[in-house]
Amino acid sequence: MREMVDSPDQLHFDGMPERLFVCTPSKLAAFEDCPRRYRFSYVDRPAPPKGPPWAHNSLGASVHTALRNWYGLPEARRRPEALPTLLKATWVSEGYRDEDQERAAFRRALSWLESYLGGLDPAQEPVGVERVVAAKTATLALSGRVDRIDRRGEELVIVDYKTGRAGMSTDDARGSRALALYAYAAQRVFRRRCRRVELHHLPSRTVAGHDHTDESLDRHLRRAEAAAQDAVTAERAVASGADPDTAFPAQPGPMCSWCDYRRNCPDGGGAPLKEPWAGVLRDGE
């Protein structure tokens, strides 16, 4: 799932907010995962330079765009033979170690698409493909772009494509704040019930899903609002003269090796930087 660039507008938390906190699920997740990374991405201007592009991001973007363009074809042209051209047209070549690795990744991605789309009805039209959904609460203005929204019976289903090496579980679907927020927003945009969320992991040909309740969606929403309030509190502290590194502390861990801002963060826990292509390596490579 890819998300829209959000506005820097903030709210003030003295009683009721004066302005809504404009965000996407990825912006909220950045703060929860590591406030320092959030600061580098959304607060510091100019932002620190990022590291080189990641091959696994290029691979994921290529597959996502090919899937979007698949649904842009007339039904009669949604055939396996169209996939190589679709993938080639959307292919992003940044981050790979060399041409051989890139070619191998292309073949792998093509096999994922062939297998995945071979199991879908080409006549089935989603409600939305890379569809923007948005909703407001008392404190948040949420927005983002959903990979796919299906209609099953009278209800909507949020579908998120995954291309990483690790498979997905029911726990991943249940715990995904992003999917819950998209379900919340989608039902308001389309005025139709949306409780089912699914992670479609193309490499393993598996689907991990979860059916939310009103209560579980509300819990995700409350936690999102709490994260927003913490982020605004930190931003206001910096604006009042607080040390930015104190207001936005780093949370060192294994993911520091994959952080775009690892070179700019002295508190990265000594985590070694990964090579840009490390995320597409297979076991034994």
N, C-alpha and C positions, 0 to 999 in steps of 0.2 A: 504494500500500500504506500503510495506517494502523496505528499501533502503540499498544500499551497503555502507560499511564503506569507507570513502573517505580519500584521501591523505592529509597530512598537507601542501603540497606545496602552496606557496602564490605568489602573484604578487606585483610589485612595481608600484605605481601610480604617478610617475613623468613623465608626458606626457603619452606616450603609455606604456602599461604594459610590463615588462620584462618576467614575468612568468604568466601563467594563474592561476586563482583562482580555485582550484579543489574542487568541492562541489557536494552535493545532495540538493534537495529541502528542506529536513529536516534541513540541516546545515544552510541554509539561513534563514529558519523560526525560528530557535533557536535564531539567532542574532536579528531578527526583533521583536520577542516576548519578549526577555529579554537578553540583551548583557551579563549580569552576568552569566546566564545559559550557554550561548555560550562559555564564557571563561572557565567555569568549564569543559565543555564537550570537547572542541577542542584546548584550548590553554595551560592550566595548565598541567604540567607534573612533577610528577605524578598527575593524576586527583584526586580530592577529592572523598572519598568513597560515593557511592550512598546509598540511603535508601533501605529497603527490596523490593522484587519484588511486583508488583501490580497484583492483581487477574484479573483485566480487561484486562491487557496486555497479561496475560497467556491465557485468554479466546479468545481474538482476534487472537493471534498467532496460537492457536489450530485450529480455524475455517479456517483461511487462508491456513494453511498447508493441512488440509483435502480437501479444494477446489482444491488446486494444485494437490494433489494426485488423486483426482477424474478424472481430465483430463489426468492423466498419465495411467489410466486404459484403456484397449481395449474397444471399443464402446459397445460390447456385455455385458461387466461387469458393465457398468454404470447404475446400478439399485439401487433402494432405500435400498434393503437389504444389500448392500455393505457399507452403510454409518456408521453404528455403529462400524464396524471394522476399517474403515478409521479414524474415529474420535478418537477412543481409541488408535490407533497407534500413533497419533500425539498429544495426550493430554498433556498439560503442567499443572502441579498441584500446581505450586507455588503461594503463596499469599492469598489463601483462608483461611477463618476463621477456618473452620473445615471440616470434611468429608461430613457432611450433606449439607453444602453450596456448596461444590465441586460437589457432585452428582447432586444437583439441577441445577447447572450451566451446567453440562454435558448434562442433559436432555433438557435444554433450547437450547443449541447449536445444539443438534441433531435435534430438531424440526425446528430450523432455516434452517438447511441444507436440511432437507427433503422438506420443503416448497419451498425453493429457487430453488433447483435443479429439483424439480418436475415440475417447470414451464419452464425448459430449454430443448431443443432438445439434447439428448445425442449424436446424430450424428454430431452435430455442432462442428467443430474444430476451436478453436481460432487461431489467427495468433501467439500469444504468451501467455504463462502462467508464471507469475513471470519472465518476460522477461527483461533483462537488456537493457536499451536504453541510448544513450550518444550523446552529441553534443557539439561543441565548438563555442564560439563567440569570439569577439576581446579580451574579458577579462575573460571569464568563460570557464571552462571545466566541463560540467554537466554530471552526470550519476545517475542512479538509477534503481530500479527494479519495474516494473509495475505489478499490480495484474493480469490483463488480458488485452489483446489487441484483439478486435474483428474486423472482416471485414464485412462491410455492404455496399453492392454494390461495388463501386470502392474506397470507403474511409475507413479509420481506425477509431476505437472508443476506447478511453481509459476508462477502467472500474476499479473502485476502490471499494473494499468491505469495508463496515463499520459495526461494531458490537456494537457500543456504545448505551447508553440508549436513547440519543437524536436523533430525526429524522433529516433527511437532507432536504434542500430546494434548489430550483433553484439558489437562491442567494449563497448558499454554493458552488455549482458547478461552478458558474460563477466566484466567488471570490477566488477559490482555486489556489494559485500560483503553487503548486505542480502539479496539473493536467494540467495546462497550459504549464508548462515546459516539462512535459512528452509528451504532444501532439507535442510540438515543436521538441523534440528529436526523437520521433517515426517516424515522417514524413521524417526525415533525414536518419534514419537508414534503413527504408523500402522503401524510395523514393516513397511514396504514401501519398496523402493528408490526414491530420488528424486534424479535427476541433472539433469533438464531444467528450465531456468528460462526464462521468456519475458516480454518487455515488450510489452504490447499498447497501441500508440499510437493512440488513437481518432481524433484529428484527421486523421492521414495514412492511416488504415486499414492500418497495417503492423504486423507482428509481428517483433521481433528476439529471437532465441533463442540459447541456448548449452547444450551438453551437458557438464556437469562430469565430471571423473574423481575418484576417491578422493583423488588427489594435489592437485588444484586446490581441492577443498573443504577439505582439510587446510591448505593455504597460507592460505586466507581465515581459517580458524579460528585459526591461529597468529598472524596479524596482528591479529585481533580481541583475542586475549589480550594481545598486546604493547601495544595501545592502552589496554586496561583497566589494565595495570600502570602505564603512564605517567600515566594519570589519577589513580590512587590515590596514586602518588608525589607528584604535585602537591598533592593534597588534604592529604596528611600534612604536606607542607612548610608549607602555610598554617596548619594546626593547630598547628605548632611555632613559628609566629611569622614566617614568610617573607612578603614583600610579595606579595599576591594577583596584582597585575599582572605581577610577574616570574614567579611560578609558573605563571600561566595567560596567556602572551603572546598578543596579537592576531596574526592573520595577514592583514594588509591585502591587499585585492585587489578585483576588480570586484564580487564578491558582497557586499561591504560595503554597497552601495547597496540591497540587498534584505534586510539583516539586521534582525530585529525589535528589536535592541538598539543600532542605529546611533546613536541619540541619547545613549546612555549610554557610548559608547566613544570616547575622544579619539584613539585610534590607528587610526581607520577609514580612514586613508590619504587623507583628503580626499574620499572618494567621496561624490558628491551623493546625497541620499535620493531614491528613486523615489516617484512618486505611487502611492497604493494600488491604482490601476487599471492601472498600466503593464503588468502582466503579461498583460492580456487585449487590449491594443491590437493591431490588425492593421497590417501594413505600410501606410504612407501616412497613418495616423491621427495 
